[in-house]
Amino acid sequence: MRRLLVLLLPAMAATAQAPDRVALRARIDSLVSDFMKVRGTPGLSLAVLRGSDTIVMSGYGVPNLETKQPATPATVFRIGSMTKQFTSALIMRQIERGTLSLDDDISKHLPDVSLQGHRVTIRQLLNHTSGIPNYTTSTEWAKHQAEDVTPSQIVAFVAADTFDFAPGARYKYNNTGYVLLGMILEKVTGVPYPELLQRELLTPLGLRETSYCPSRPTDPSYAAGYEVGPDGAAPQSYTVVRRKGSSAAASSFQQTA
């Protein structure tokens, strides 16, 4: 969804001053249609704004291939790894309060996590320079991808794997690091991650349509996740993370389009 918006903006630049809104809308609809065909996207929601003027606020296709319910501007989508921005904001808030330091060795907060003799800092987890193996590329994780697991179990998938490089030596995108950051937040605050997120960010910022995502939503406004294979769109498997003290399991955040 967001990738589509980024692709549209350059195309919009040349036509933003066009007086014919009908033609402008038709152009956007055409771009969306082409995108969905090329990517095999079942459905999406899109907003295009110019200043205070809303050019498009619409749903396209269907967010669930089983129910065939049309996508709308209120359809709820998982935001996946954009969750990392929320996690890093929560970490920086703790740093501002003095409960954490960017240069803390993570063993200070998570002494049971195996680092194989390395010193890894919170800063390195945040900027993907820790060298810790990425669990989403692990064959062990692939065996358990659709199971209910805890953050500690996720980290354990790569606990015995050799570090990709010495901490701080270079950059490599890493999901394990952000699981560890979530664990650190729960350790230093004593609050489950979903509750901390709601209390520290979502409620104060008025993000009423954003929440920690239930793993198996039943609300018809929730979009299903799909991946494109040789036979077209197929249901995407999600790792369901169960957190101590939380009443709900979740895979990622969600928000409306």
C-alpha positions in Angstrom: 0.0 0.0 0.0 2.6 2.6 1.0 4.9 1.5 -1.8 2.2 2.3 -4.3 1.8 5.8 -2.8 5.5 6.5 -3.3 5.3 5.3 -6.9 2.4 7.5 -7.6 3.8 10.7 -6.2 6.2 11.4 -9.1 3.4 10.8 -11.6 1.2 13.1 -9.6 3.8 15.9 -9.8 3.2 16.6 -13.4 -0.5 16.6 -13.2 -1.2 18.1 -9.8 -2.1 21.5 -11.3 -4.5 20.0 -13.8 -7.9 21.6 -13.4 -9.8 18.5 -14.5 -10.2 16.4 -11.3 -12.1 13.7 -13.2 -9.1 13.2 -15.6 -6.7 13.2 -12.6 -8.7 10.6 -10.8 -8.9 8.5 -13.9 -5.1 8.7 -14.2 -4.7 7.5 -10.6 -7.1 4.7 -11.1 -5.2 3.6 -14.2 -1.9 3.5 -12.3 -3.4 1.6 -9.5 -5.0 -1.0 -11.9 -1.6 -1.5 -13.6 0.2 -1.9 -10.3 -2.3 -4.5 -9.0 -2.0 -6.5 -12.2 1.8 -6.4 -12.2 2.2 -7.2 -8.5 -0.7 -9.6 -8.3 -2.2 -7.5 -5.5 -5.8 -8.6 -4.5 -6.7 -5.3 -2.9 -5.4 -2.0 -1.4 -6.5 1.3 0.1 -5.0 4.5 -1.1 -5.0 8.2 -0.1 -3.6 10.9 -2.4 -3.6 14.5 -1.0 -2.4 17.8 -2.3 -2.2 20.3 0.5 -5.5 20.2 2.2 -7.2 18.8 -0.9 -8.0 15.1 -0.9 -7.6 13.8 -4.5 -8.3 10.2 -3.7 -9.5 8.3 -0.6 -10.5 5.0 -1.9 -10.2 1.2 -1.8 -9.4 -1.0 -4.8 -10.0 -4.7 -5.3 -10.7 -7.0 -2.3 -8.6 -7.3 0.9 -9.9 -10.9 1.4 -10.2 -13.4 -1.4 -12.5 -15.5 0.6 -15.2 -13.0 1.6 -14.7 -10.8 -1.6 -15.7 -7.8 0.5 -14.5 -4.7 -1.4 -11.6 -2.7 0.0 -12.5 0.7 1.5 -10.6 3.6 3.0 -11.4 2.0 6.4 -9.9 -1.4 5.6 -7.3 -2.4 8.2 -3.9 -3.6 7.0 -0.9 -5.0 8.8 2.0 -2.7 8.6 4.7 -5.3 9.0 8.2 -4.1 9.5 7.1 -0.5 9.8 6.5 -1.7 13.3 10.3 -1.1 13.8 9.7 2.6 13.8 7.4 2.3 16.8 9.9 0.1 18.6 12.8 2.5 18.0 10.6 5.4 19.2 9.8 3.6 22.4 13.5 2.8 22.9 14.5 6.4 22.4 11.9 7.5 24.9 13.5 5.2 27.5 16.9 6.6 26.6 15.5 10.2 27.2 14.3 9.0 30.6 17.7 7.5 31.5 16.5 4.0 31.9 18.5 2.9 28.9 21.7 4.1 27.1 22.5 3.7 23.4 25.8 2.2 24.4 24.4 -0.3 26.9 25.6 -3.9 26.3 22.3 -5.7 25.8 23.6 -8.4 28.2 22.9 -5.9 30.9 19.2 -6.2 30.3 19.0 -9.7 28.7 21.7 -11.7 30.4 20.2 -15.0 29.2 20.6 -14.2 25.5 23.6 -15.9 24.0 26.0 -13.5 22.3 28.8 -16.0 21.7 31.3 -13.8 23.5 30.4 -10.6 21.5 29.5 -7.2 23.0 26.3 -5.9 21.3 24.9 -2.5 22.1 21.4 -1.1 21.9 22.7 1.3 19.2 23.8 -1.6 17.1 20.4 -3.3 17.3 18.7 -0.1 16.3 20.8 0.6 13.2 21.2 -3.0 12.1 24.9 -3.3 12.7 24.8 -6.0 15.4 25.9 -8.9 13.3 23.3 -11.1 15.0 21.8 -13.6 12.5 18.4 -12.6 11.1 15.8 -15.2 12.3 13.7 -14.7 9.2 16.4 -16.3 7.0 16.8 -19.2 9.4 15.9 -22.7 8.3 14.8 -23.4 12.0 12.4 -20.5 11.9 10.9 -21.7 8.7 9.9 -24.9 10.4 7.9 -23.0 13.0 6.8 -19.9 11.0 3.1 -20.4 11.5 3.2 -21.5 15.2 2.6 -19.5 18.3 6.0 -18.5 19.7 7.5 -16.2 22.3 10.1 -13.6 21.6 12.7 -15.8 23.5 11.8 -18.7 21.2 12.3 -16.5 18.1 15.8 -15.4 19.3 16.6 -19.1 20.1 16.1 -20.0 16.4 19.5 -18.3 15.7 21.2 -18.6 19.1 23.7 -21.2 17.9 24.3 -19.6 14.5 27.6 -17.8 13.8 27.4 -14.0 13.8 27.2 -12.6 10.3 30.0 -10.2 11.2 31.6 -8.6 14.2 29.2 -6.1 15.9 29.6 -2.7 14.5 31.6 -3.9 11.5 28.9 -3.3 8.9 25.2 -3.0 8.2 22.8 -5.8 7.4 19.0 -5.6 7.8 18.0 -7.6 10.8 14.7 -8.6 12.3 16.2 -10.4 15.3 17.6 -7.1 16.6 14.1 -5.6 16.9 12.7 -8.6 18.7 15.5 -8.1 21.2 14.7 -4.4 21.5 11.1 -5.3 22.3 12.3 -7.8 25.0 14.5 -5.0 26.4 11.5 -2.6 26.6 9.5 -5.2 28.5 12.4 -5.9 30.8 13.1 -2.2 31.8 9.5 -1.1 32.0 7.8 -4.2 33.3 5.0 -3.6 30.8 4.0 -5.9 28.0 4.9 -4.4 24.6 1.3 -4.0 23.3 0.3 -2.2 26.4 3.5 0.0 26.4 2.9 0.9 22.7 -0.7 1.9 23.5 0.2 3.9 26.6 3.3 5.7 25.3 2.5 6.4 21.6 -0.9 5.4 20.2 -3.1 7.0 22.8 -1.1 10.3 23.3 -0.8 10.7 19.5 -4.5 10.1 18.8 -3.8 7.1 16.6 -7.2 5.6 17.1 -7.1 3.3 14.1 -3.6 1.8 14.9 -3.1 -1.1 17.3 -1.2 -4.2 18.1 -2.5 -6.7 15.6 -4.5 -9.7 16.7 -3.0 -12.8 15.0 -6.3 -14.2 13.8 -8.7 -11.2 13.3 -12.4 -11.9 12.8 -13.4 -8.4 12.0 -14.4 -8.2 8.3 -12.7 -4.8 8.0 -9.3 -6.5 8.5 -7.4 -7.3 5.3 -5.9 -10.8 4.9 -2.2 -11.1 4.1 -1.1 -12.6 0.8 2.1 -13.4 -1.0 2.4 -13.9 -4.7 3.4 -17.3 -6.0 3.5 -19.1 -9.3 -0.3 -19.7 -9.0 -1.2 -16.2 -8.0 -1.9 -14.7 -4.5 -1.8 -17.2 -1.6 -2.4 -16.7 2.1 0.7 -15.4 3.9 1.9 -17.3 7.0 2.6 -15.1 10.0 4.7 -15.7 13.1 2.4 -15.3 16.0 4.2 -13.8 19.0 2.8 -14.5 22.4 4.0 -12.1 25.1 3.8 -12.7 28.9 1.1 -10.6 30.5 -0.6 -9.8 27.2 -4.1 -11.1 26.6 -3.7 -11.2 22.9 -1.2 -12.8 20.5 -0.1 -10.7 17.6 2.1 -10.7 14.6 2.5 -7.0 13.8 0.8 -3.7 14.1 -2.1 -2.7 12.0 -3.6 0.5 10.8 -6.1 1.7 8.4 -5.0 3.0 5.0 
